[in-house]
Amino acid sequence: MSYANLSHSHTSFALSLLHSVEPKSYVEASKLDCWKVTMQNELSALDKTGTWEIVDLPDNIKPIGYRWIYKIRHYVDGSIERYKARLVAKGYTQIE
């Protein structure tokens, strides 16, 4: 791949994308401290805002699944601004 036509800042950004890979699963993310901290911050924020309440499930009910979504935010120069993790419910599995 040739970066000859890109400005210095765009070249730095393009190269940074090759070096910083977003995890595809919790197993991948849990191996790195930066993602562990980010996930803990997300859980703390959800708890602080009262997004959920832990309750006992009735015997005949199956809980809704969830998954983590990981993103790396970059500055214009290509350096990492922050790691972002979001816990997302699989709402499409709900049955009325």
Order of alpha helices (4+ residues) and beta strands (2+ residues): alpha-alpha-alpha-beta-beta
